[in-house]
């Protein structure tokens, strides 16, 4: 007789069989998981800031290949200043050197960068300067050797990129040259402590893209 009475008191205190007053959990709709995933991805990725205020030029070039060399002559027209500027470049296709005509002397310049040993940040620059005096046909040659440290690329300050996009096919004569500078965001690491628990938050800045030049290049 005592055991059923104790069981009845326990059920009454536990409110077994009574209706629950808790609010029912609303089932998630089909769009909510997608929105949550997109929001998390948007918070994790850095925002992109693009500034477009380029200088524009018209570059006209004529390329002539002769005796294992390539001569490029032409002119650049600045649309902002309204001025033409003559340009020329003479390259050696055998070793990839740069040829310059100074007065009566024809000069060839070439530089090689060599890594020294196992040190990744130590390199040597070997410079070659060969000259031919067109007046008396005398030749001269000079080598230079210098060691220098190779610093890491600062991607936070920005990296210069140049891309040429063909406008009339891969073998065409018209190309759009785009010069831009890309600065990668610097991560911001924050540590917050709440009692015995600690949370680490990683924030990202903005990915900055500056379009510096947009040039129309015509080559023949």
Secondary structure, DSSP 8 states (H G I E B T S, - for coil): -HHHHHHHHHHHHHTTTS---S-------TTHHHHHHHHHHHHHS-EEEEEEEEEEEEEEEEEEEETTEEEEEEEEEETTTTEEEEEEEEEETTT--EEEEETTEEEEEEEEEEE-TT-TTEEEEEEEEEEEETTT--EEEEEEEEEEE-----TTT-EEEEEEEESS-TT-SEEEEEEEEEE----EEEEEEETTEEEEEEE--EEEEEEEEEEEEEE-
